[in-house]
Amino acid sequence: MNIEWNPIDVARGTTAAVSNQSKSDLFHRRLCHILGTCDPAEIPAYNSRFSRKWFADQIGCSPSTLTTSPRLRNALGAWENKHRKQMGSIAPRADDDDTNVVLLAKKKPTGHIFIIPVTITRLIKGRTLEVPTLVWEEGLDEWVSDYARHLRFVSKQACSSVEEVVKKLRIFRRFQREHRVPFEQVNDGFLLAWQEAMASSPRSSGKRGDECISTVHDFFKWAEDRGHLKNHIQIAAKHEYNDLAQDYVFPISSEQVMVRGRHGQSYVKWVSTLTGGSQHSTYGMRHTPTSEEVLRLGEEVELHQRNSVRNKLIMDWALFTGARICEILQIKESDFPGLDSIGDLFGGGGESAHLEVWVERKNRGRSLLRVPLDLVLRTIEYIACDEQRLKIVADRLSGARRNDSFVFLSEKTGDVLTTDSATRIFGYFFKKAGIKKANIHRLRAKYITEVIEYQLDRLAEGGVEVDPTSSWQETVLVMATQLMGHSHPMSLIPYLNEILQRRASKDGKVQPRSIDARERAVNDLVRQTTKRFKHHAGLAEASRLIGENKLVEARAVVRDILDQLDEIVPA
């Protein structure tokens, strides 16, 4: 299939003077045209993926552009997932391809990973799951494929997670096959040799090496449990083995450790001794912005002017709700009340001033996100009155606003802003503000820190004796978890530990913040809140009344604002 493009478009798209945005638009139009007219069965495919080089040749860009451009990558990825079943057979690579500029040595036979639908009726009747399957030139890798099915059907791991496991096992199996070592002869010495081979690669890292060793260790534990191997790797205490001598040495050694799970449960696990027990954590490697840095960041966002209201709102949603960026971008117009019923939010019984919105939370499915009412009012005002958003709706959505429309839109596509775009946008603002080792997600960490600090202050004011021997730790975590809408308090422990180390006295007690420190925190919050309401003075007054629990007066102020909006927005 060869596409003939308009010579004017080609000349316009390849000239050095044309902007990157124009090139991106041109390539996107070409790609959409090809995706809408091509036959998937005729496109070359390798490793369960359609050839990126083929698409790049058709639209006139480099293969790397299809990966680095989010628009092209997302469009091609969505089309590929839809037409994967129509994928043709793997096209063999020609050994004497004349198009090669440099003749390279032939690559050694390597395994391919295919995503194959598998149905196991005896285990789960009538259920079919996609399973990453490792295949060599001579056939299926039975042990690895059986293990992948176990992870999908029994352990119920996601397909993407299992694919990462199979990729690591493929590295090990290549080394094992190259040295012709059967599974029964794999021992610590062989694993050490493999570990050294990985370490010698310039693209490898210590963390990646430990992950691969741990994955192979889990794989051999599964093989031992299934009966493929016997007494080859330790999976229980020695006294639990009936036919084992006390001085027996397992070919693959293990050590017993206590592991704390994601939801707080503790359990014993046998792990490899070759990783050195190192724990790789990103906590502490990133910087949590200070209050001054947050204010500086907000100033940079507002000075930018282009979509400044949208970007400032996204920043404040992260800062005042603790939501992840992927959760913030899920917000739709239908999550907010209409202009005629917004006064009902304030009630009359002194209830908590917040709105609860359903979002898809990480690892927890649908869950409620608590949003302060002042942030709700600003978001409603942004939807109804922001000129730049209204222009996006007019240009990209034909002027039609719908309840199912997302709140934060891309000015290029009119669709919801992507997480990649939001991360890139705020990466620019963090750099402009001079905040290093931080990104938009660290505003969530700032929120978590403030919540825990607040709970510690409340305990201190109530005369609670705060020390490491009391049960205050669980109390603080539970209270903070309820405010944040988390599923389990254990996820907040790293933040609590950091605060405790900062507050701990010489005798081991945890000191409350000084009055000056609390006043500074309150003043910072007031300054942040004042900046949040620069677009509407009435909202600042409503927020003050809400804070004083004067909900009736706040409702009157909000109704005045609604009357003004009614005059601006046509019915």
Secondary structure as the mmCIF struct_conf table of DSSP 4:
data_model
#
loop_
_struct_conf.conf_type_id
_struct_conf.id
_struct_conf.beg_label_comp_id
_struct_conf.beg_label_asym_id
_struct_conf.beg_label_seq_id
_struct_conf.end_label_comp_id
_struct_conf.end_label_asym_id
_struct_conf.end_label_seq_id
HELX_LH_PP_P HELX_LH_PP_P1 ILE A 3 ASN A 6
HELX_RH_AL_P HELX_RH_AL_P1 PRO A 7 THR A 14
TURN_TY1_P TURN_TY1_P1 ALA A 16 ALA A 17
BEND BEND1 VAL A 18 VAL A 18
HELX_RH_AL_P HELX_RH_AL_P2 ASN A 20 THR A 37
HELX_RH_3T_P HELX_RH_3T_P1 PRO A 40 GLU A 42
BEND BEND2 ILE A 43 ILE A 43
STRN STRN1 ALA A 45 TYR A 46
TURN_TY1_P TURN_TY1_P2 ASN A 47 SER A 48
STRN STRN2 ARG A 49 PHE A 50
HELX_RH_AL_P HELX_RH_AL_P3 ARG A 52 ILE A 59
TURN_TY1_P TURN_TY1_P3 GLY A 60 GLY A 60
BEND BEND3 CYS A 61 CYS A 61
HELX_RH_AL_P HELX_RH_AL_P4 PRO A 63 THR A 68
HELX_RH_AL_P HELX_RH_AL_P5 PRO A 70 LYS A 82
BEND BEND4 HIS A 83 HIS A 83
HELX_RH_3T_P HELX_RH_3T_P2 ARG A 84 GLN A 86
HELX_LH_PP_P HELX_LH_PP_P2 SER A 89 ALA A 94
TURN_TY1_P TURN_TY1_P4 ASP A 95 ASP A 96
TURN_TY1_P TURN_TY1_P5 ASP A 98 THR A 99
BEND BEND5 VAL A 101 VAL A 102
HELX_LH_PP_P HELX_LH_PP_P3 ALA A 105 PRO A 109
STRN STRN3 HIS A 112 THR A 119
TURN_TY1_P TURN_TY1_P6 THR A 121 LEU A 123
BEND BEND6 ILE A 124 ILE A 124
TURN_TY1_P TURN_TY1_P7 LYS A 125 GLY A 126
STRN STRN4 THR A 128 TRP A 136
TURN_TY1_P TURN_TY1_P8 GLU A 137 GLU A 138
STRN STRN5 GLY A 139 LEU A 140
HELX_RH_AL_P HELX_RH_AL_P6 GLU A 142 ARG A 149
HELX_RH_PI_P HELX_RH_PI_P1 HIS A 150 VAL A 154
BEND BEND7 SER A 155 SER A 155
HELX_RH_AL_P HELX_RH_AL_P7 CYS A 159 GLU A 178
TURN_TY1_P TURN_TY1_P9 HIS A 179 ARG A 180
HELX_RH_3T_P HELX_RH_3T_P3 PHE A 183 GLN A 185
HELX_RH_AL_P HELX_RH_AL_P8 ASP A 188 ALA A 199
TURN_TY1_P TURN_TY1_P10 SER A 200 SER A 200
BEND BEND8 SER A 201 SER A 201
TURN_TY1_P TURN_TY1_P11 PRO A 202 ARG A 203
HELX_RH_AL_P HELX_RH_AL_P9 GLY A 206 ARG A 226
TURN_TY1_P TURN_TY1_P12 GLY A 227 GLY A 227
BEND BEND9 HIS A 228 HIS A 232
STRN STRN6 ILE A 233 ILE A 233
BEND BEND10 ALA A 236 ALA A 236
HELX_RH_3T_P HELX_RH_3T_P4 LYS A 238 GLU A 240
TURN_TY1_P TURN_TY1_P13 ASN A 242 ASP A 243
TURN_TY1_P TURN_TY1_P14 GLN A 246 ASP A 247
BEND BEND11 PRO A 251 PRO A 251
STRN STRN7 ILE A 252 ILE A 252
STRN STRN8 SER A 254 ARG A 260
TURN_TY1_P TURN_TY1_P15 ARG A 262 HIS A 263
BEND BEND12 GLY A 264 GLY A 264
STRN STRN9 SER A 266 SER A 272
BEND BEND13 THR A 273 THR A 273
TURN_TY1_P TURN_TY1_P16 LEU A 274 GLY A 277
TURN_TY1_P TURN_TY1_P17 TYR A 283 MET A 285
BEND BEND14 ARG A 286 ARG A 286
HELX_LH_PP_P HELX_LH_PP_P4 HIS A 287 THR A 290
HELX_RH_AL_P HELX_RH_AL_P10 SER A 291 LEU A 303
TURN_TY1_P TURN_TY1_P18 HIS A 304 HIS A 304
TURN_TY1_P TURN_TY1_P19 ARG A 306 ASN A 307
HELX_RH_AL_P HELX_RH_AL_P11 SER A 308 THR A 321
HELX_RH_AL_P HELX_RH_AL_P12 ILE A 325 ILE A 328
TURN_TY1_P TURN_TY1_P20 LEU A 329 GLN A 330
STRN STRN10 LYS A 332 LYS A 332
HELX_RH_3T_P HELX_RH_3T_P5 GLU A 333 ASP A 335
BEND BEND15 PHE A 336 PHE A 336
TURN_TY1_P TURN_TY1_P21 LEU A 339 SER A 341
HELX_RH_3T_P HELX_RH_3T_P6 ILE A 342 PHE A 346
BEND BEND16 GLY A 348 GLY A 349
STRN STRN11 HIS A 354 ARG A 361
TURN_TY1_P TURN_TY1_P22 LYS A 362 ARG A 364
STRN STRN12 GLY A 365 PRO A 372
HELX_RH_AL_P HELX_RH_AL_P13 LEU A 373 CYS A 385
HELX_RH_AL_P HELX_RH_AL_P14 GLU A 387 ARG A 396
BEND BEND17 LEU A 397 LEU A 397
TURN_TY1_P TURN_TY1_P23 SER A 398 GLY A 399
TURN_TY1_P TURN_TY1_P24 ASN A 403 ASP A 404
BEND BEND18 SER A 405 SER A 405
STRN STRN13 PHE A 406 PHE A 406
BEND BEND19 VAL A 407 PHE A 408
STRN STRN14 LEU A 409 LEU A 409
TURN_TY1_P TURN_TY1_P25 GLU A 411 THR A 413
BEND BEND20 GLY A 414 ASP A 415
STRN STRN15 VAL A 416 VAL A 416
HELX_LH_PP_P HELX_LH_PP_P5 LEU A 417 THR A 418
HELX_RH_AL_P HELX_RH_AL_P15 THR A 419 LYS A 432
TURN_TY1_P TURN_TY1_P26 ALA A 433 GLY A 434
BEND BEND21 LYS A 437 LYS A 437
TURN_TY1_P TURN_TY1_P27 ILE A 440 HIS A 441
HELX_RH_AL_P HELX_RH_AL_P16 ARG A 442 GLU A 461
TURN_TY1_P TURN_TY1_P28 GLY A 462 GLY A 463
TURN_TY1_P TURN_TY1_P29 PRO A 468 THR A 469
BEND BEND22 SER A 470 SER A 470
TURN_TY1_P TURN_TY1_P30 SER A 471 SER A 471
HELX_RH_AL_P HELX_RH_AL_P17 TRP A 472 MET A 484
TURN_TY1_P TURN_TY1_P31 GLY A 485 GLY A 485
BEND BEND23 SER A 487 SER A 487
HELX_RH_3T_P HELX_RH_3T_P7 PRO A 489 LEU A 492
HELX_RH_AL_P HELX_RH_AL_P18 ILE A 493 ARG A 503
STRN STRN16 ALA A 504 ALA A 504
TURN_TY1_P TURN_TY1_P32 LYS A 506 ASP A 507
BEND BEND24 GLY A 508 GLY A 508
STRN STRN17 VAL A 510 VAL A 510
HELX_LH_PP_P HELX_LH_PP_P6 GLN A 511 SER A 514
HELX_RH_AL_P HELX_RH_AL_P19 ILE A 515 ARG A 532
TURN_TY1_P TURN_TY1_P33 PHE A 533 HIS A 535
HELX_RH_AL_P HELX_RH_AL_P20 ALA A 537 GLY A 547
TURN_TY1_P TURN_TY1_P34 GLU A 548 ASN A 549
HELX_RH_AL_P HELX_RH_AL_P21 LEU A 551 ILE A 568
BEND BEND25 VAL A 569 VAL A 569
#
